[in-house]
Amino acid sequence: MNGILGTAVLTGVSSLVGYFIPELSYSFACYKCRRKGYQAPLRSNIYRWNGLSLVFTTGVTGLSCFLLPFDQAIFTVLISYIAAFGICVDRLIRIIANEMLWVILAAGLTYRIHSNGLPGLLGSAGALLLVIVVFGFTMMFTYARKGTAGVGMGDVKLAMIIAITVGFPGVFYFLTGMACVIGFYCLAGMKCGFLVRDSTFPMCGHIMAGFLIALLWPYISITIL
């Protein structure tokens, strides 16, 4: 993305948006709880999450502006906003909301067709099939060992929509990036004591990290080489 002024403006906007995303996420989580008749989630460490969200969206925006063409940078920045929102909601009430999935699907299809034309949807179909197979085998393996699927349907639907968006070869970057992030998180969690062997944890962050890696890695690798 060209233009120092444009980069500075977009990064500043991302900082502002990122700071307020946890507030929006909490309001949305309360709305979902009211619809289900549940008690509102506990509101804790709000300023820490504001800061983390700000750093995350600002960092992704700066990297996107430096590496990507304008249209792809804008899309990646949008995904960083959605990722921060989804992570906060998943942390609060352990769901990946269908409303968020519909937004990603609409944006993802638009991005895919814009980038690769209608023929690109063939790659999306193949990527979707691969993700279904990978997650299907993972769920069957986990069920055979623990008696539970281990992965929520919201996680599966999110991964399927990401596969449609990134197509081939992006789906390989997505799956590899997601696996590396999950592996690092589990190792760090067991080392630091906040995870044990059979711990469960919200996966929206790990899946969205894989998504962002799939969008950024081809350009990072070109820059490195």
C-alpha positions as protocol buffer text, in pm:
chain_id: "A"
residue {
  index: 1
  type: MET
  ca { x: 0 y: 0 z: 0 }
}
residue {
  index: 2
  type: ASN
  ca { x: 153 y: 331 z: -109 }
}
residue {
  index: 3
  type: GLY
  ca { x: 143 y: 667 z: 65 }
}
residue {
  index: 4
  type: ILE
  ca { x: 284 y: 761 z: 402 }
}
residue {
  index: 5
  type: LEU
  ca { x: -12 y: 987 z: 480 }
}
residue {
  index: 6
  type: GLY
  ca { x: -266 y: 717 z: 394 }
}
residue {
  index: 7
  type: THR
  ca { x: -79 y: 463 z: 605 }
}
residue {
  index: 8
  type: ALA
  ca { x: -62 y: 702 z: 899 }
}
residue {
  index: 9
  type: VAL
  ca { x: -433 y: 784 z: 877 }
}
residue {
  index: 10
  type: LEU
  ca { x: -539 y: 419 z: 849 }
}
residue {
  index: 11
  type: THR
  ca { x: -310 y: 317 z: 1136 }
}
residue {
  index: 12
  type: GLY
  ca { x: -451 y: 595 z: 1352 }
}
residue {
  index: 13
  type: VAL
  ca { x: -807 y: 486 z: 1273 }
}
residue {
  index: 14
  type: SER
  ca { x: -715 y: 125 z: 1358 }
}
residue {
  index: 15
  type: SER
  ca { x: -573 y: 235 z: 1693 }
}
residue {
  index: 16
  type: LEU
  ca { x: -898 y: 412 z: 1778 }
}
residue {
  index: 17
  type: VAL
  ca { x: -1118 y: 127 z: 1654 }
}
residue {
  index: 18
  type: GLY
  ca { x: -903 y: -132 z: 1830 }
}
residue {
  index: 19
  type: TYR
  ca { x: -928 y: 48 z: 2163 }
}
residue {
  index: 20
  type: PHE
  ca { x: -1308 y: 45 z: 2160 }
}
residue {
  index: 21
  type: ILE
  ca { x: -1360 y: -307 z: 2019 }
}
residue {
  index: 22
  type: PRO
  ca { x: -1363 y: -474 z: 2366 }
}
residue {
  index: 23
  type: GLU
  ca { x: -1641 y: -235 z: 2473 }
}
residue {
  index: 24
  type: LEU
  ca { x: -1845 y: -326 z: 2166 }
}
residue {
  index: 25
  type: SER
  ca { x: -1772 y: -694 z: 2224 }
}
residue {
  index: 26
  type: TYR
  ca { x: -1896 y: -676 z: 2583 }
}
residue {
  index: 27
  type: SER
  ca { x: -2219 y: -507 z: 2474 }
}
residue {
  index: 28
  type: PHE
  ca { x: -2270 y: -773 z: 2208 }
}
residue {
  index: 29
  type: ALA
  ca { x: -2202 y: -1053 z: 2458 }
}
residue {
  index: 30
  type: CYS
  ca { x: -2461 y: -904 z: 2695 }
}
residue {
  index: 31
  type: TYR
  ca { x: -2709 y: -889 z: 2406 }
}
residue {
  index: 32
  type: LYS
  ca { x: -2654 y: -1257 z: 2326 }
}
residue {
  index: 33
  type: CYS
  ca { x: -2695 y: -1348 z: 2693 }
}
residue {
  index: 34
  type: ARG
  ca { x: -3021 y: -1154 z: 2721 }
}
residue {
  index: 35
  type: ARG
  ca { x: -3159 y: -1339 z: 2417 }
}
residue {
  index: 36
  type: LYS
  ca { x: -3075 y: -1673 z: 2580 }
}
residue {
  index: 37
  type: GLY
  ca { x: -3194 y: -1567 z: 2924 }
}
residue {
  index: 38
  type: TYR
  ca { x: -2844 y: -1597 z: 3072 }
}
residue {
  index: 39
  type: GLN
  ca { x: -2670 y: -1373 z: 3321 }
}
residue {
  index: 40
  type: ALA
  ca { x: -2444 y: -1107 z: 3171 }
}
residue {
  index: 41
  type: PRO
  ca { x: -2074 y: -1202 z: 3162 }
}
residue {
  index: 42
  type: LEU
  ca { x: -1833 y: -1068 z: 3419 }
}
residue {
  index: 43
  type: ARG
  ca { x: -1659 y: -751 z: 3303 }
}
residue {
  index: 44
  type: SER
  ca { x: -1296 y: -774 z: 3411 }
}
residue {
  index: 45
  type: ASN
  ca { x: -956 y: -642 z: 3299 }
}
residue {
  index: 46
  type: ILE
  ca { x: -1131 y: -417 z: 3048 }
}
residue {
  index: 47
  type: TYR
  ca { x: -841 y: -172 z: 3018 }
}
residue {
  index: 48
  type: ARG
  ca { x: -592 y: -451 z: 2959 }
}
residue {
  index: 49
  type: TRP
  ca { x: -808 y: -587 z: 2677 }
}
residue {
  index: 50
  type: ASN
  ca { x: -850 y: -236 z: 2534 }
}
residue {
  index: 51
  type: GLY
  ca { x: -472 y: -205 z: 2520 }
}
residue {
  index: 52
  type: LEU
  ca { x: -418 y: -549 z: 2370 }
}
residue {
  index: 53
  type: SER
  ca { x: -682 y: -488 z: 2106 }
}
residue {
  index: 54
  type: LEU
  ca { x: -529 y: -150 z: 2019 }
}
residue {
  index: 55
  type: VAL
  ca { x: -181 y: -300 z: 1981 }
}
residue {
  index: 56
  type: PHE
  ca { x: -315 y: -592 z: 1775 }
}
residue {
  index: 57
  type: THR
  ca { x: -518 y: -388 z: 1525 }
}
residue {
  index: 58
  type: THR
  ca { x: -248 y: -121 z: 1496 }
}
residue {
  index: 59
  type: GLY
  ca { x: 21 y: -382 z: 1437 }
}
residue {
  index: 60
  type: VAL
  ca { x: -176 y: -570 z: 1171 }
}
residue {
  index: 61
  type: THR
  ca { x: -265 y: -242 z: 1000 }
}
residue {
  index: 62
  type: GLY
  ca { x: 95 y: -123 z: 989 }
}
residue {
  index: 63
  type: LEU
  ca { x: 216 y: -457 z: 854 }
}
residue {
  index: 64
  type: SER
  ca { x: -63 y: -472 z: 596 }
}
residue {
  index: 65
  type: CYS
  ca { x: 5 y: -120 z: 471 }
}
residue {
  index: 66
  type: PHE
  ca { x: 374 y: -199 z: 439 }
}
residue {
  index: 67
  type: LEU
  ca { x: 334 y: -534 z: 259 }
}
residue {
  index: 68
  type: LEU
  ca { x: 6 y: -549 z: 71 }
}
residue {
  index: 69
  type: PRO
  ca { x: -161 y: -378 z: -224 }
}
residue {
  index: 70
  type: PHE
  ca { x: -426 y: -127 z: -121 }
}
residue {
  index: 71
  type: ASP
  ca { x: -735 y: -345 z: -169 }
}
residue {
  index: 72
  type: GLN
  ca { x: -582 y: -644 z: 10 }
}
residue {
  index: 73
  type: ALA
  ca { x: -454 y: -421 z: 290 }
}
residue {
  index: 74
  type: ILE
  ca { x: -803 y: -281 z: 350 }
}
residue {
  index: 75
  type: PHE
  ca { x: -950 y: -632 z: 362 }
}
residue {
  index: 76
  type: THR
  ca { x: -682 y: -755 z: 602 }
}
residue {
  index: 77
  type: VAL
  ca { x: -735 y: -458 z: 831 }
}
residue {
  index: 78
  type: LEU
  ca { x: -1109 y: -532 z: 833 }
}
residue {
  index: 79
  type: ILE
  ca { x: -1034 y: -893 z: 928 }
}
residue {
  index: 80
  type: SER
  ca { x: -813 y: -772 z: 1214 }
}
residue {
  index: 81
  type: TYR
  ca { x: -1109 y: -574 z: 1352 }
}
residue {
  index: 82
  type: ILE
  ca { x: -1337 y: -878 z: 1324 }
}
residue {
  index: 83
  type: ALA
  ca { x: -1067 y: -1098 z: 1481 }
}
residue {
  index: 84
  type: ALA
  ca { x: -1032 y: -869 z: 1782 }
}
residue {
  index: 85
  type: PHE
  ca { x: -1411 y: -858 z: 1821 }
}
residue {
  index: 86
  type: GLY
  ca { x: -1448 y: -1235 z: 1790 }
}
residue {
  index: 87
  type: ILE
  ca { x: -1166 y: -1308 z: 2034 }
}
residue {
  index: 88
  type: CYS
  ca { x: -1322 y: -1082 z: 2298 }
}
residue {
  index: 89
  type: VAL
  ca { x: -1670 y: -1233 z: 2254 }
}
residue {
  index: 90
  type: ASP
  ca { x: -1533 y: -1588 z: 2261 }
}
residue {
  index: 91
  type: ARG
  ca { x: -1342 y: -1506 z: 2579 }
}
residue {
  index: 92
  type: LEU
  ca { x: -1654 y: -1371 z: 2745 }
}
residue {
  index: 93
  type: ILE
  ca { x: -1922 y: -1624 z: 2649 }
}
residue {
  index: 94
  type: ARG
  ca { x: -1740 y: -1899 z: 2455 }
}
residue {
  index: 95
  type: ILE
  ca { x: -1925 y: -1862 z: 2125 }
}
residue {
  index: 96
  type: ILE
  ca { x: -1838 y: -1761 z: 1772 }
}
residue {
  index: 97
  type: ALA
  ca { x: -2149 y: -1566 z: 1681 }
}
residue {
  index: 98
  type: ASN
  ca { x: -2335 y: -1640 z: 1359 }
}
residue {
  index: 99
  type: GLU
  ca { x: -2363 y: -1265 z: 1298 }
}
residue {
  index: 100
  type: MET
  ca { x: -1985 y: -1244 z: 1278 }
}
residue {
  index: 101
  type: LEU
  ca { x: -1968 y: -1547 z: 1049 }
}
residue {
  index: 102
  type: TRP
  ca { x: -2212 y: -1390 z: 804 }
}
residue {
  index: 103
  type: VAL
  ca { x: -2003 y: -1072 z: 791 }
}
residue {
  index: 104
  type: ILE
  ca { x: -1685 y: -1267 z: 722 }
}
residue {
  index: 105
  type: LEU
  ca { x: -1858 y: -1480 z: 458 }
}
residue {
  index: 106
  type: ALA
  ca { x: -1991 y: -1175 z: 272 }
}
residue {
  index: 107
  type: ALA
  ca { x: -1657 y: -995 z: 290 }
}
residue {
  index: 108
  type: GLY
  ca { x: -1465 y: -1311 z: 206 }
}
residue {
  index: 109
  type: LEU
  ca { x: -1667 y: -1396 z: -104 }
}
residue {
  index: 110
  type: THR
  ca { x: -1635 y: -1038 z: -226 }
}
residue {
  index: 111
  type: TYR
  ca { x: -1260 y: -1047 z: -169 }
}
residue {
  index: 112
  type: ARG
  ca { x: -1222 y: -1385 z: -339 }
}
residue {
  index: 113
  type: ILE
  ca { x: -1417 y: -1287 z: -649 }
}
residue {
  index: 114
  type: HIS
  ca { x: -1243 y: -949 z: -667 }
}
residue {
  index: 115
  type: SER
  ca { x: -898 y: -1111 z: -639 }
}
residue {
  index: 116
  type: ASN
  ca { x: -945 y: -1423 z: -852 }
}
residue {
  index: 117
  type: GLY
  ca { x: -1270 y: -1381 z: -1042 }
}
residue {
  index: 118
  type: LEU
  ca { x: -1546 y: -1641 z: -1052 }
}
residue {
  index: 119
  type: PRO
  ca { x: -1299 y: -1922 z: -1143 }
}
residue {
  index: 120
  type: GLY
  ca { x: -1138 y: -1860 z: -803 }
}
residue {
  index: 121
  type: LEU
  ca { x: -1446 y: -2013 z: -642 }
}
residue {
  index: 122
  type: LEU
  ca { x: -1330 y: -2353 z: -772 }
}
residue {
  index: 123
  type: GLY
  ca { x: -1022 y: -2316 z: -553 }
}
residue {
  index: 124
  type: SER
  ca { x: -1250 y: -2213 z: -268 }
}
residue {
  index: 125
  type: ALA
  ca { x: -1451 y: -2533 z: -310 }
}
residue {
  index: 126
  type: GLY
  ca { x: -1137 y: -2746 z: -294 }
}
residue {
  index: 127
  type: ALA
  ca { x: -1008 y: -2557 z: 9 }
}
residue {
  index: 128
  type: LEU
  ca { x: -1346 y: -2599 z: 179 }
}
residue {
  index: 129
  type: LEU
  ca { x: -1335 y: -2975 z: 121 }
}
residue {
  index: 130
  type: LEU
  ca { x: -985 y: -2996 z: 267 }
}
residue {
  index: 131
  type: VAL
  ca { x: -1086 y: -2809 z: 581 }
}
residue {
  index: 132
  type: ILE
  ca { x: -1392 y: -3031 z: 627 }
}
residue {
  index: 133
  type: VAL
  ca { x: -1172 y: -3341 z: 601 }
}
residue {
  index: 134
  type: VAL
  ca { x: -906 y: -3206 z: 840 }
}
residue {
  index: 135
  type: PHE
  ca { x: -1154 y: -3090 z: 1104 }
}
residue {
  index: 136
  type: GLY
  ca { x: -1366 y: -3402 z: 1059 }
}
residue {
  index: 137
  type: PHE
  ca { x: -1074 y: -3635 z: 1128 }
}
residue {
  index: 138
  type: THR
  ca { x: -962 y: -3416 z: 1418 }
}
residue {
  index: 139
  type: MET
  ca { x: -1307 y: -3431 z: 1577 }
}
residue {
  index: 140
  type: MET
  ca { x: -1335 y: -3809 z: 1528 }
}
residue {
  index: 141
  type: PHE
  ca { x: -989 y: -3864 z: 1677 }
}
residue {
  index: 142
  type: THR
  ca { x: -1065 y: -3643 z: 1977 }
}
residue {
  index: 143
  type: TYR
  ca { x: -1404 y: -3811 z: 2029 }
}
residue {
  index: 144
  type: ALA
  ca { x: -1244 y: -4156 z: 2021 }
}
residue {
  index: 145
  type: ARG
  ca { x: -993 y: -4051 z: 2289 }
}
residue {
  index: 146
  type: LYS
  ca { x: -1201 y: -3827 z: 2514 }
}
residue {
  index: 147
  type: GLY
  ca { x: -1566 y: -3887 z: 2427 }
}
residue {
  index: 148
  type: THR
  ca { x: -1610 y: -3529 z: 2308 }
}
residue {
  index: 149
  type: ALA
  ca { x: -1552 y: -3362 z: 1972 }
}
residue {
  index: 150
  type: GLY
  ca { x: -1319 y: -3105 z: 2126 }
}
residue {
  index: 151
  type: VAL
  ca { x: -1404 y: -2845 z: 1860 }
}
residue {
  index: 152
  type: GLY
  ca { x: -1723 y: -2639 z: 1859 }
}
residue {
  index: 153
  type: MET
  ca { x: -1939 y: -2601 z: 1551 }
}
residue {
  index: 154
  type: GLY
  ca { x: -1871 y: -2228 z: 1556 }
}
residue {
  index: 155
  type: ASP
  ca { x: -1499 y: -2304 z: 1517 }
}
residue {
  index: 156
  type: VAL
  ca { x: -1571 y: -2541 z: 1227 }
}
residue {
  index: 157
  type: LYS
  ca { x: -1798 y: -2291 z: 1050 }
}
residue {
  index: 158
  type: LEU
  ca { x: -1539 y: -2016 z: 1091 }
}
residue {
  index: 159
  type: ALA
  ca { x: -1266 y: -2238 z: 945 }
}
residue {
  index: 160
  type: MET
  ca { x: -1491 y: -2331 z: 652 }
}
residue {
  index: 161
  type: ILE
  ca { x: -1559 y: -1965 z: 572 }
}
residue {
  index: 162
  type: ILE
  ca { x: -1188 y: -1887 z: 591 }
}
residue {
  index: 163
  type: ALA
  ca { x: -1118 y: -2172 z: 348 }
}
residue {
  index: 164
  type: ILE
  ca { x: -1368 y: -2022 z: 104 }
}
residue {
  index: 165
  type: THR
  ca { x: -1196 y: -1684 z: 137 }
}
residue {
  index: 166
  type: VAL
  ca { x: -833 y: -1790 z: 96 }
}
residue {
  index: 167
  type: GLY
  ca { x: -877 y: -2080 z: -150 }
}
residue {
  index: 168
  type: PHE
  ca { x: -561 y: -2251 z: -279 }
}
residue {
  index: 169
  type: PRO
  ca { x: -280 y: -2231 z: -180 }
}
residue {
  index: 170
  type: GLY
  ca { x: -394 y: -2003 z: 101 }
}
residue {
  index: 171
  type: VAL
  ca { x: -569 y: -2288 z: 283 }
}
residue {
  index: 172
  type: PHE
  ca { x: -231 y: -2453 z: 347 }
}
residue {
  index: 173
  type: TYR
  ca { x: -96 y: -2131 z: 499 }
}
residue {
  index: 174
  type: PHE
  ca { x: -413 y: -2108 z: 707 }
}
residue {
  index: 175
  type: LEU
  ca { x: -399 y: -2464 z: 842 }
}
residue {
  index: 176
  type: THR
  ca { x: -24 y: -2453 z: 904 }
}
residue {
  index: 177
  type: GLY
  ca { x: -41 y: -2113 z: 1073 }
}
residue {
  index: 178
  type: MET
  ca { x: -334 y: -2217 z: 1291 }
}
residue {
  index: 179
  type: ALA
  ca { x: -160 y: -2541 z: 1393 }
}
residue {
  index: 180
  type: CYS
  ca { x: 159 y: -2354 z: 1485 }
}
residue {
  index: 181
  type: VAL
  ca { x: -30 y: -2098 z: 1692 }
}
residue {
  index: 182
  type: ILE
  ca { x: -227 y: -2369 z: 1876 }
}
residue {
  index: 183
  type: GLY
  ca { x: 90 y: -2572 z: 1935 }
}
residue {
  index: 184
  type: PHE
  ca { x: 279 y: -2271 z: 2071 }
}
residue {
  index: 185
  type: TYR
  ca { x: -16 y: -2173 z: 2292 }
}
residue {
  index: 186
  type: CYS
  ca { x: -46 y: -2523 z: 2438 }
}
residue {
  index: 187
  type: LEU
  ca { x: 326 y: -2557 z: 2503 }
}
residue {
  index: 188
  type: ALA
  ca { x: 345 y: -2211 z: 2660 }
}
residue {
  index: 189
  type: GLY
  ca { x: 28 y: -2278 z: 2861 }
}
residue {
  index: 190
  type: MET
  ca { x: 157 y: -2603 z: 3008 }
}
residue {
  index: 191
  type: LYS
  ca { x: 498 y: -2449 z: 3073 }
}
residue {
  index: 192
  type: CYS
  ca { x: 345 y: -2150 z: 3253 }
}
residue {
  index: 193
  type: GLY
  ca { x: 80 y: -2356 z: 3433 }
}
residue {
  index: 194
  type: PHE
  ca { x: -241 y: -2206 z: 3295 }
}
residue {
  index: 195
  type: LEU
  ca { x: -314 y: -2517 z: 3085 }
}
residue {
  index: 196
  type: VAL
  ca { x: -308 y: -2886 z: 3170 }
}
residue {
  index: 197
  type: ARG
  ca { x: -324 y: -3189 z: 2940 }
}
residue {
  index: 198
  type: ASP
  ca { x: -704 y: -3194 z: 2910 }
}
residue {
  index: 199
  type: SER
  ca { x: -768 y: -2817 z: 2923 }
}
residue {
  index: 200
  type: THR
  ca { x: -1016 y: -2657 z: 2685 }
}
residue {
  index: 201
  type: PHE
  ca { x: -985 y: -2301 z: 2559 }
}
residue {
  index: 202
  type: PRO
  ca { x: -1165 y: -2065 z: 2317 }
}
residue {
  index: 203
  type: MET
  ca { x: -1020 y: -2114 z: 1969 }
}
residue {
  index: 204
  type: CYS
  ca { x: -1139 y: -1805 z: 1783 }
}
residue {
  index: 205
  type: GLY
  ca { x: -804 y: -1634 z: 1833 }
}
residue {
  index: 206
  type: HIS
  ca { x: -603 y: -1928 z: 1702 }
}
residue {
  index: 207
  type: ILE
  ca { x: -826 y: -1971 z: 1396 }
}
residue {
  index: 208
  type: MET
  ca { x: -822 y: -1600 z: 1314 }
}
residue {
  index: 209
  type: ALA
  ca { x: -444 y: -1594 z: 1359 }
}
residue {
  index: 210
  type: GLY
  ca { x: -422 y: -1864 z: 1093 }
}
residue {
  index: 211
  type: PHE
  ca { x: -649 y: -1651 z: 872 }
}
residue {
  index: 212
  type: LEU
  ca { x: -425 y: -1347 z: 903 }
}
residue {
  index: 213
  type: ILE
  ca { x: -115 y: -1559 z: 841 }
}
residue {
  index: 214
  type: ALA
  ca { x: -275 y: -1690 z: 520 }
}
residue {
  index: 215
  type: LEU
  ca { x: -338 y: -1333 z: 404 }
}
residue {
  index: 216
  type: LEU
  ca { x: 4 y: -1196 z: 497 }
}
residue {
  index: 217
  type: TRP
  ca { x: 252 y: -1483 z: 459 }
}
residue {
  index: 218
  type: PRO
  ca { x: 285 y: -1485 z: 78 }
}
residue {
  index: 219
  type: TYR
  ca { x: 395 y: -1120 z: 90 }
}
residue {
  index: 220
  type: ILE
  ca { x: 615 y: -1171 z: 398 }
}
residue {
  index: 221
  type: SER
  ca { x: 797 y: -1457 z: 226 }
}
residue {
  index: 222
  type: ILE
  ca { x: 851 y: -1246 z: -87 }
}
residue {
  index: 223
  type: THR
  ca { x: 990 y: -961 z: 126 }
}
residue {
  index: 224
  type: ILE
  ca { x: 1226 y: -1199 z: 312 }
}
residue {
  index: 225
  type: LEU
  ca { x: 1349 y: -1361 z: -8 }
}
